[in-house]
Amino acid sequence: KPHADLKVSNRSNWSASMSERLFATADLGAGTDLPEPEHHFVATCLFFDIIEFSKQCAERTSEQVRDWMLEVHTTVEDLTEKHAIRVVECRGDCYICISGTSYTEEDLWETQMMRMINFGCDVHNQLIGGEHKTRIRIGIAVGPLTI
């Protein structure tokens, strides 16, 4: 636990030295082809997954699951481009997306939260209105980020 002694109980006490300690990372990628970690003082992170995914997969054929996931992945891909959102992880029905990292020219720090909210609403609306009536669960957090 490299930062077990770091406790942030009052945001007004936040200081540059605390953020530097928070962003401190071990040299885990030494000697590998891993990219250098990116540190962002404030970024927005969105997580979503499909409600009752396993149950719905069990009720469908493999071809139906394939077509369903193609609809989900295509929708998300189109909307990430529209909202300048970056997908950092996708595992089956789960997505982790970030904004506010200047990944693209349109990924402005000043608009990160509204773009992420609009992205989440658009993903929900398009999937629930799509052929498979997919319902998703969304969580959003804002704060320091190292990826």
N, C-alpha and C positions, 0 to 999 in steps of 0.2 A: 504494500500500500504506500506508494511514493508520496501521496498527498493526504495521508490520514489525518494530519494535524491541521489541515485547512478547513476551517468552518466559516461559512458565510451566513450569518444570521441577520444582518441588517444591510440591505443593499446600499444604503447611504455611506457605508464604510468601505465600499468597494474601492480598491486602489490599483494602480498599475502594477505594483509588486505582487498583489494577489493574482491578477490575471496572468502575469508572467509565470508564477508558480503553477497556476492551473494549466497553462499551455506547455509546461515543461514535460518532455517525453523522454523515455529511455531510448537508447540507440538500438532499437530492436531490428532495424533493417540493415544494419552494417553488413557489408559484403554480399548483399542481395540486389536484385533488380527492382526492389520495391520503390515506389515514388516517395519523395520527401513528404512528411506530414504537412497538411495545410492547417494553419491556425487562423481562426476568425474570432474577433472580439465579440461580435453579435451576429448570429445567423438564425434563420428560421428553419425548423425541421418538422416535417410532416410524416407521420406513419399511417398507413391504412392497410386493412386486410378485409377479406370477404367474409361476411357473416355466414356461419355454418358451412364453410367451405368443404370440410371433410364429409359431412353428411350429404351435401349436394353431389359431391364426386361419386359417392357410393351409389347414388340413385341414377347415375348416368352411365352411358357406354363410354369407352375411351375416346371414340370419335366425337361424341357430344362434349366431353371435357375439353378436348383439343380445340373445337370450334368456340367454346365458351371462353377459354383462356386467350385465344387469338383475339376475340372481341375486347377483352379486358386490356391486354398488352397493347393492342393497336390504339385504343382510346387513350390510354395513359401516355403513350409515345407522342401522339398528336397534341395532347394538351400540355405536355412538358415543353414542347417547342413554342406553343402559343403563349404560355405564361413565363417563359424563360426560367423554368424550374429544372433542377439537376437531380436525376435519380442516382443515388449512391449505392443502393442495394435493392435487389428484387429476388425474392425466394418464393416460388410458387405463386401464392395469392397475396403475399406481403410485399409492400413497397416502403422504402425509406427515401424521402426526397428532401432536398435542401434548397434554400434561396438566400440571397444576400452575400454571395461569395464571389461576385464578379466573374463567374464561370463563363458567361457570355456578355457581350456588350449591353444587352438589355437587362441583365441580372443586377439591378441597382440596389444598393444597400437601403436607400430611402423608401423603396417600394416593396421590400421583401415580404412583409406580413400581409399586405393586401393582395399581392399576387398569389401568395400561398393559400389564403382563404378562398380567393376566386378559383384557383386551381382545384382545391378540394371540392368546392360546390359544383364545378363543371364536371369533374370525374363522377361524383355522385349522380348528378342529373343525367348524364349521358349513359351511365351503366344501368341505372334504375329504369330508364326509358328505352333501353336497348332490347334486343331480341330475348335475352336471358333474364331480364329483370333483376340484375345483380345488386344486392344491398351491401354497402361497405360500412366499416367502422373507422373513424378518423380521429387522430390525436395530433395536436400541434404544440410545439414548445419553441421558446425563443431564449437564446442565451449564448454563452461562449461555445465554440465548436472546434474540435480538432478531428480532421479526417485524413 
